[in-house]
Amino acid sequence: MVAPSTETTGYSVPTHEEVLAAIRAGYRAIDDGYGFYPGFNGWLESLGYTRREDVDCTCPDRGYRGHLPECRWMRP
């Protein structure tokens, strides 16, 4: 097993406003008959972010209270 990379230099994480917009998109997806995450993830992907499983947690508290939906979403 390979240890996760901690290389996040040169990448940005979603801003507070982008996360709020993604949450709203997630709730709209529920209203449209889909799940929360297809809407949430789709919104962040439309902004150029990708979910990186090969990096450590990007939550402000490093996942101490659990991971947030925007954890590990990054863009170059």
Helices and strands as residue ranges (DSSP letters): H 16-31, H 36-46, E 50-51, E 73-74
